């Protein structure tokens, strides 16, 4: 299956471990400034898609498929080539942001290191202010951050690389409802300001509908639906999407 060329196009992404198929036939594209939702129930393979794109699938995994990046084709089995895209090309906002931060170093030191590594502007105070944190947070260690503050620091670290595409892996999962809403709004605002494309992994339709125009839906590692999010919500084409819509209506 082929799709329109944009910032990134993924063709036939697959992943197997010890003969067990975890992903098969995953295809999607995303263009500059666009936000795409990757939806599905727990265990559907959503986070694994991001790990495969970053070249960070488990070492024993066999990954197949192709990544078209700004006119260049890369095999998804080529971990070294994918590693070269991390940072200025693809950047990740992880689900467990606090665990991804170095506990021994201040937030400011980590921001300066990332900026130096990717040759970008290394002023940590400005990077923090962009995500709604005061300059004083540059002197804090990760243990002194709340869950929402840690997610904002993780976003600042990712955007400090000035990536073309941000991969956000359920960044609201560990936050309360108020913090979730604030983080979604922040993600959308910062990606728009930086003209960064966004792939947002989630199982929460109520949140992603506010920021994503298109979506793909995974179940059991396979893509079961794709298209404009509004259309998927109005007329779910298959049981997995219908179950998500029903769950969102009950929570709402």
C-alpha positions in Angstrom: 0.0 0.0 0.0 1.4 3.4 -1.0 0.4 6.8 0.5 1.1 10.4 -0.3 4.6 11.7 0.3 5.0 14.2 3.1 7.5 14.6 6.0 7.3 10.9 6.5 5.7 7.9 4.9 5.7 4.4 6.4 5.1 1.4 4.1 4.3 -2.1 5.4 5.9 -1.9 8.9 6.1 -5.3 10.5 7.7 -6.7 13.6 8.1 -10.2 14.8 9.8 -11.7 17.8 10.6 -15.4 18.1 8.2 -16.1 15.2 5.3 -14.1 16.9 3.9 -11.3 14.8 3.5 -8.1 16.8 3.0 -5.7 13.9 2.0 -6.3 10.3 1.2 -4.1 7.4 1.2 -0.8 9.2 1.1 2.1 6.7 0.6 5.9 7.1 2.0 9.3 6.1 2.2 12.7 7.8 3.0 16.1 6.4 4.5 19.3 7.7 2.5 20.7 10.6 0.0 17.9 10.6 -1.1 15.9 13.7 -1.9 12.2 13.3 -3.4 10.0 16.0 -2.4 6.4 16.5 -5.3 4.8 18.3 -6.1 1.4 19.7 -6.7 -0.6 22.9 -3.9 -1.5 25.3 -1.5 -4.1 23.7 -2.5 -3.1 20.2 1.1 -2.3 19.2 0.9 1.5 19.3 4.1 2.2 21.3 6.0 -0.5 19.4 5.3 1.4 16.1 7.2 4.4 17.5 10.0 2.2 18.8 10.4 0.7 15.4 10.5 4.1 13.7 13.2 5.2 16.0 15.3 2.1 15.6 14.6 1.2 19.2 12.7 -2.1 18.8 13.8 -4.9 21.1 17.2 -6.3 20.0 15.6 -9.7 19.3 12.9 -8.2 17.0 12.9 -8.6 13.3 11.6 -5.3 11.8 10.5 -5.0 8.2 9.1 -2.3 5.9 10.3 1.1 4.6 10.4 4.6 5.8 10.3 7.4 3.3 11.8 10.5 4.9 12.0 13.8 3.0 12.5 12.0 -0.3 15.0 9.5 1.2 14.1 5.8 1.6 15.3 4.0 4.7 14.8 0.3 5.5 13.1 -0.1 8.9 15.5 -3.0 9.5 18.5 -0.6 9.4 18.9 0.6 13.0 22.0 2.6 12.3 20.2 4.7 9.6 17.2 5.2 11.8 19.5 6.3 14.7 20.8 9.1 12.4 17.3 10.5 12.2 16.8 10.7 15.9 17.0 14.2 17.3 16.8 16.6 14.4 14.6 14.3 12.4 12.4 12.4 14.8 12.1 13.1 18.5 10.2 11.3 21.2 8.1 12.4 24.2 7.9 9.2 26.2 5.0 8.0 28.3 7.1 7.8 31.6 8.8 11.1 31.3 10.2 11.2 34.8 12.0 7.8 34.3 13.5 9.1 31.0 15.3 12.0 32.8 18.8 11.6 34.3 18.2 11.7 38.1 21.7 12.9 38.9 21.7 16.0 36.7 19.7 19.2 36.7 17.1 20.0 34.1 19.2 22.8 32.7 22.3 20.6 32.3 20.2 18.0 30.4 18.8 20.7 28.1 22.2 22.2 27.4 23.6 18.7 26.6 20.8 18.0 24.1 21.3 21.3 22.4 25.0 20.8 22.1 24.6 17.3 20.7 22.2 18.5 18.0 23.9 21.9 17.5 20.8 24.0 18.4 20.3 27.1 20.6 21.3 26.0 24.1 19.5 28.5 26.3 17.6 26.2 28.8 15.6 29.0 30.4 13.9 29.9 27.1 13.2 26.2 26.2 11.5 25.9 29.6 9.5 29.0 29.2 8.2 27.7 25.9 6.6 24.8 27.7 5.2 26.9 30.5 7.9 26.3 33.2 9.7 29.2 35.0 13.4 29.6 34.5 14.0 28.4 38.1 13.2 24.8 36.9 16.6 24.7 35.1 18.2 24.3 38.6 15.9 21.4 39.7 16.6 17.7 39.6 14.0 15.3 38.2 12.9 14.1 41.7 11.7 17.7 42.4 9.3 17.6 39.5 5.6 16.6 39.5 4.4 14.3 36.8 3.1 17.1 34.7 6.3 19.1 35.1 8.3 16.1 34.1 6.2 15.7 30.9 6.8 19.4 30.1 10.6 19.0 30.6 10.5 15.9 28.3 8.7 18.0 25.7 11.2 20.8 26.1 14.1 18.3 25.5 12.4 16.9 22.4 11.7 20.3 20.9 15.2 21.6 21.8 16.5 19.3 19.0 14.3 21.3 16.5 12.9 18.0 15.0 10.7 17.8 11.9 8.5 15.2 13.6 7.5 14.7 17.2 6.5 11.2 18.4 4.4 11.4 21.6 3.8 8.1 23.3 0.7 8.4 25.5 2.2 11.5 27.1 -1.0 12.2 29.2 -1.4 8.6 30.6 0.0 9.3 34.1 -1.6 12.8 34.5 -4.8 14.0 36.1 -7.6 15.4 33.9 -6.6 19.0 34.3 -2.9 18.3 33.5 -4.0 16.1 30.5 -6.0 19.0 29.0 -3.1 21.4 29.6 -0.5 19.1 28.0 -2.6 18.4 24.9 -3.1 22.1 24.4 0.6 22.7 24.9 1.6 19.9 22.4 -0.6 21.4 19.7 0.5 25.0 20.4 4.3 24.2 20.4 4.1 21.9 17.4 2.2 24.6 15.5 4.7 27.3 16.5 7.7 25.2 15.4 5.9 23.7 12.3 6.6 20.3 13.7 4.5 17.3 12.6 3.0 15.3 15.5 2.2 11.6 15.8 0.2 11.2 19.0 -0.2 7.6 20.4 -3.3 7.3 22.6 -6.3 5.3 23.5 -8.2 8.4 24.6 -10.4 9.7 21.8 -11.7 12.6 23.9 -8.2 14.1 24.0 -6.9 13.4 20.5 -10.0 14.6 18.8 -9.0 18.1 19.9 -5.8 18.1 18.0 -5.6 15.4 15.3 -7.4 15.6 12.0 -6.5 12.1 10.9 -6.0 8.8 12.6 -5.1 5.2 12.2 -6.5 2.5 14.5 -4.5 -0.6 15.5 -5.7 -3.8 17.0 -3.5 -6.9 17.5 -0.6 -5.2 15.7 -2.7 -4.6 12.5 -4.2 -1.5 11.1 -8.0 -2.0 11.2 -9.1 1.6 10.3 -7.7 4.8 8.9 -8.9 8.2 7.7 -10.3 11.5 8.9 -10.9 11.3 12.6 -14.2 13.0 12.5 -15.5 10.4 10.0 -14.1 7.5 12.1 -16.0 8.9 15.1 -19.2 9.5 13.2 -19.4 6.1 11.5 -16.9 3.6 13.0 -16.0 1.2 10.2 -15.2 -1.8 12.4 -15.6 -3.1 16.0 -12.4 -1.8 17.5 -13.1 1.8 16.6 -16.8 1.4 17.6 -15.7 0.2 21.0 -13.4 3.2 21.5 -16.2 5.6 20.5 -18.6 3.9 22.9 -16.0 4.0 25.8 -15.4 7.7 25.1 -19.1 8.5 25.2 -19.4 6.7 28.5 -16.6 8.7 30.0 -17.9 11.9 28.6 
